[in-house]
Every structure is written in C-alpha cells, then in structure tokens.
C-alpha cells in the first residue's frame, strides 16, 4: 500500500480527480475524516506546509505539495513530477503609491516564507529585517510593521483589495508529486507505475 500525503483544499481535490481518472473509481474523504483508504492507497489529509514533513519522515511514501513550500522547507525529498495544478506565484508586494527604497540600510519584510524572502533579497545584496507572520500578511505594511511583504499570489485580487500592488515576482509555483528517498527504493515499481499513469493524465489535459 502506498501512503500519499495531500494538502487540504483544492490541490487535494484536483489530485484525487487525477486518481479517479487513472483507476476509474471514486476517491472521496468522508466528512471530517483525515485518512482515506481506497484502491491500494492510503491518503492523508494534512496542512499544506506539513506535507514535506510527512514524506520526509516516511509517514507518507509520496505527497503532493506546491513548489513554493518545497523551496521554503528545502528538505531532502525527490521531486518527481510537476502536476500543473495549484498554480500561483510568490511575489513582493508594497502599498499602492510607494516604491521599494533600496537605499534604506535595512528593508523590513513581512512574510510566512522566510527562507525564500531571505534568499531573494540576499541575491540583490539588500539587507533585510524579516518579520515572520502566519496570516493576514497584507495588513503588515498598512500599519507600518514592514516596508514590503512576500506572499503567495493567485490573482492579485487580495493585494488590490487591501491597497497593495505586486512589484516583483520571485517565483512561479505549481503542485509537485514528491517522494521519500527510501520509499522510492523500497516501492520503486509502485511509485514509478503511478508516476507514468499520472504523467499520461496530465498530458491529456
């Protein structure tokens, strides 16, 4: 049996739809249940940010998670396949009417994505003071907590509604199929068979 870690929400739904297409059967979590056993698979429903941890520690053999989370966590995992779902961008945002002042001795950056932000600004040789937040990032520049934010953007509508604008794109992201390295060796046939089947479904889209 292969154990698959899925992030709650749209990516889980879209991944299960791919499995339904491959195996021609229904894959559906019962209300409030976090484990689904169906067709030789055990699916675990976890928080997006936790998918790499479940796969790294082999509580799941494989998982589906956004490239942005993989880059932020930077764990020793196999990236098998871009599923072309859950597309978004990681962007730098600032208040409307303002621009980044790169002459400032230290730029204040509010974000959930500390490592991505740190790497991005260090490549630009800009000193930053990173303020880690867990939600409502858009509020931070409006109350003077930071100069800019680094956040995930799908359409940019949330930023606009809060009087912010996207000024730079750090990276494009979509959901990836990942695997634990030991699981890949121990269950190579199962995982590679699934890999090819998923690949075929993606090509059809």
N, C-alpha and C positions, 0 to 999 in steps of 0.2 A: 504493500500500500504506500502510495506517495502522499506525503503531507504538504499542503500548499497554504502559505500564509497570504491572505488577501487584505488590502486596506478597506475599511468600511466605506460605503458610499458608491459613487458612480463607477470607479475603477473595478470594484468587486463585481458589480452588476454586469459590466461590459466583458470582464474576464469569464464569468460564468456563462455568458451568452456564447462566447467562443467555444467553451467546453460542450455546451448543448449542441452546437453545430457539429462538432467533431464526433461526439458519442451518440447523438440523436436520442437524448434523454433529458429529463428535467433536472437541473441543479438549482435548488432553491432552499435558502435557510428558513427554518421555522421561525416564527415571531420571537424575537429577543434571544434566540439561540446563537451561540458563538462558534459551534462546531457542526459541520455537516459532513456526514459520511455517505458517499454515493459513488457507485461505479468504480470501486477500487481506489478512490481518493478520499482523503480526509482534508477538508477545507477549514482553516481557522480564520475567523474574522477579528482583525486587530487594528489598532490605530496605525495610520499611515507611517508615522515616524518609527513605529516599533517593528515593522516588517523586517528590516535588516537584522535586528537583534534575534528574532525568532529563527531566522535562517542561519545566521552566524553560529548560534548555539545548538543548531540541529534539532530544534523543536519542530522545525519545518524543513523539508528537503529542498523545496523551491518556494519562490514567492513572487509577487508582482508588486512593484513599487516605482514611484516616479524617480527619474534620473536626478532631479534636484535633491531628493532625500539621500540617494546613493552618494552624490558628491559631498553633501553635508556630513554624512556619517563616515564616509571613506573607510568602510570595513573590507576585510579580505574575502570578497564574495565573487562568484563567477557571474558576469553579465552575459546572458545567453542571447537575448533577442529583444529588439525594440518592438513593442506591440502596437505602436502607433495609436494609442488611446490615452486619454487623460492629458491632452496637450496643454501646456501652459508655458510661461516664461518667468524667469527670475529677473526682476528689474529694480533699478534705482528710481525712487520717487521723491519729489520735492513739492513744496507748496506752489500753487499757481502764482505766477508773477515773480518767482525767485529763481535764481540760478545757483549752481554749486560754486562756492568760493574756494578755489583750490589754493589760494594764498594763505588761508587760515592755518595756524600752527597745528590744529587738530580738528578733524571733521567728526562731528557726533553722528553716529549711525545707529538707528534703532532697527532691530531685526530678530527673527527667530533663527535665521540662517547665519550664525556667527562665522563659521569656517569659510563659507562661500564669500561672505562680505569681506572678511579679513584678506583672503587670497586676492580678491578682485582689486581692492584698494592698494594692497602692497605691490601689485604689478604696476600700478600707476604711481608708485612711490609717494603715496599720500598717507600721512599719519592719521589714524582713526581711533576714536574712543567708541567702542562697540557697546551698546546697551541691549542686553538680551531681554526680549519680551516674548510672551507666549500667545498673545492675541491682540486684536484691535490696534495693530501696528499703525494704521492710518491716523490715529489720534495723536501719536507722539510729536510730529512736527507742528501740529496745530496748537499745542500747549507749551511749545518751547523746549520739549525734552531732547529734541535732536534737530540736526540740520537736514538730514535726508533719511529715508527708510530703504531697506532692501526687503522685497517681498515677492511672493508668487502672484502673478497676474494672469488672468484668463482673458478677460475682455478689456480690462482697464476701467470698467464702469464703477467699481467700488472706490478706486482712487478719485475719479472725477467727481463722484457724489460727495466726497469729503474734501473737495477743493485742492486736490493734489494732481500732479501730472507725472507721467513716465518720462524720464530724461535719458536713461541709458538701459540697454538690455544686457544683462550679464550672461545669461544662457537660455537656450530653448530646452524644454523638458517634455518627456512623454514617459509612459509607463514601460518598465523593462521586466522581462522574465529573468529572475536571478536564481542561483543555486548555491547550496552549501558545497564546498570543495570535496569533503569526504562523502557526502551523499552522491555526488556526481560520479565518484569512483565506484561506490558500493551499488548504486542503482543506475548505472550508466545506460543500460538498454532501455529501461522505462523512461528515463528523462530524455534521452535523445529521440526516442519514438514520439514522445509528446511534443518535443521541440519542432520536429518536422511537420507534425499534424497542425500545430498552431501556426507555423510558418505558412502552410498551404492556405489556411483560412484567411490570414492577413493579406496574402497576395490576391485573394478573390475580391477583397473589399474595393 
